[in-house]
Amino acid sequence: MRKSLTHPPHKEFSRINMKKRKHIWTTLFIILLFAWSIRQTETSLLDFIHGFSNMFDLLVQMFPPNWAYFDNVIPPMLDTLRMALLGTTIGAILAIPFALLSASNVFTNKWLYYPVRFILNLVRTIPELLLAAIFVAILGLGPLPGIFALGIFSMGIIAKLTYEATEGIDPGPLEAMTAVGANKIQWIGYSVVPQVTPYYISFVLYALEINVRAAAILGLVGAGGIGEYYDKTLGFLEYDKVSTIIICTLLVVVAIDFVSTKLREKLL
Amino acid sequence: MKNTAYPMKPKRSRWKLWSIYILLFLVYVWALSGVPLEGFKETAGQITKSIINGLFAPDWDYVYLPDGEDLLRGLLDTLAIAILGTFVSAFFCIPFAFWAANNISKSVLLTQSGKFMLSFIRTFPELVMALIFIKVVGPGSFAGVLALGLHSIGMLGKLFAEEIENIDLGPTEALKATGANPIQMLWFAVVPQVIPGFISYTLYRFEINLRSASVLGIIGAGGIGTPLIFAIQSRDWSRVGIILLGIIVMVTIIDMISSSIRKRIV
C-alpha cells in the first residue's frame, strides 16, 4: 500500500487496492463482532470442556429410553397435533383477507396494502412462544392459548407467502374479468382464487409442518401439549423419560413432514 | 391456471374430492373433540384490556437503568447470543455440508447418511436443546449459544450442501488437468463459487436466530426472554410492552441490514 503512494496510482491498481482494503475492514469488523459476542455471553472454552463430562453423563442416562413411558406420552402428543391443526386452520382463515389486502395487484391502493403489510411484518417479528405466554396470561393454562398463539403466528406466514404468490399470477384473467364488468367479489372469486388456491393450500401445509414443531414446545410456558412433559421430567432428572419424549416428538414431526411434503409435491 | 373452466369434472375426480372432504371433516371432528372449549376465564376480557393499555403505555424508564438489568442490556445479550450461535453453526456446518453434498463424493451411502444426520439435527427443537444444555453448562447465555449453534447446523448444513451441489464443475476439472491436489482444487475451484451463497444463507439464519434468541430466556438460557417472562408472570404489562417494542425494533432493524447485505452479495 505504501508503494502505491510513491508511484502515480494506476487506475486498475487502485481499484484492486480499494477492494482489498474493504475486505480487510470487513474481516476486522467480523472479528470484533465475534470477540464482543464472546465477551457479552461470557462464553469460555473452559466451561465447555468442563461441561463435556456432564454432557456425557447426561447422554448415558438418556439411554436406554424408558419405553414404558410411551403410553403416557401419546395422549399429550395427540393434543399437540390437535393444537397444531386447529392453530393452522385459524391462521389459514385469518390469512385470506390479509393476503388479499396486501397484494398490490388485487387492491391497487398504496394506502391500503402498505399498512396491511406493515401489520403482517409486525406480527411475524413476535415469536410464537411469546404469543403463547401472553395468551396463557389471558386465557389460563391449557391448549386454548396455544391454539390462538399458533393461529396468529401462522397467519403471518401464510398471508405473506400467499400475497407474494398472488402478485405473481397471470394478469390475463384479471383483465378479462375487469373487461366484462365484474364486481370486486366476482373479480376475486373468478380470476384470483382459481390461480392462487394450489399455492395457498401448499403454504397452509407448510405452516402445519412449522406448527407441529412449535406446538411441541408451547407447553414450556403452560400452553398445553407435549412441552409440559419436558419440564416435568427434566425437573425430576428422569432423563430416560426425556429421551422417550424426544423420540416420540421426532417421529411425529418426521411423519407429518413426510405426508405434507408428498401432498405439496402433488399440488404444485 | 391449469383447471380454470371445465364444464363438468370427470366422475372419478369428483369421488376423490368428496373423499378428501369427508376425511378432512373427520380429522376436524377428532381435533375439536379434544379441546376444552369452555376454558374462557371470566377475567379474560379485563386482562386483555390491561394488556392493551400496557402495550400502548410502555415503561420507558426500563430502557436504560444505570445499575442492573435493563432493556438495552437484555437486547445486547440477545444479539450476542444470536451472533455467536450463528458463527458457531456456520463454522461447524461446513464439514457436514461437504459430507452431504452429492457431487463431492461419489458414494450414495455417504451423502445419504450426511443428509439424514442434518435432518435429524434439524428436527430437534432448539428450546429442548437449550433445556439440555442448561443441565450441562448451567443457566445463562452460554447454554443459549450452544443450543442455537447446534440447531442451526441442521438447516445451514442442508442449505450449504445444496449450494455445493449447484456449483459449476468446470473449474475443478481445469485444475485437475493442471495437476492440482484435492486441497488446491477445493480452495481455488469450489470455495470461490460457494462463498457468496454461504454468506447469504448465514445472514438469513442469523435473522432466524435472533428471533429464537429472544425467547430462549423464557427457559433460562439468557437474553431478553428472562425479564420478559418475569414481567408477564407478574402482570407488569407496561414493562411487557416496552420489551416487546424493543424486540420488534431490534428484529426489524437487523432484518433490514441483513437483507440489504444479502441483496448486494447475490
Interface residues (C-beta under 8 A of the other chain):
Chain A: L33 F34 W36 S37 I38 Q40 T41 E42 T43 S44 D47 F48 H50 G51 N54 M55 L58 L78 D79 L81 R82 M83 L85 L86 T89 N121 L122 T125 I126 P127 L129 L130 A133 I134 A137 I138 L139 G140 G142 P143 L144 I147 D170 P173 P194 Q195 P198 R213 A216 I217 L220 V221 Y230 L234 V242 I246 T249 L250 V253 V254 D257
Chain B: M1 N3 T4 V27 Y28 W30 A31 L32 G34 V35 P36 L37 G39 F40 K41 A44 I47 T48 I51 L76 D77 L79 A80 I81 I83 L84 F87 F120 T123 F124 P125 L127 V128 L131 I132 K135 V136 V137 G140 S141 F142 G144 V145 L146 R211 S212 S214 V215 I218 I219 G222 G225 L228 I229 I232 Q233 R235 V240 L244 I247 I248 V251 T252 D255
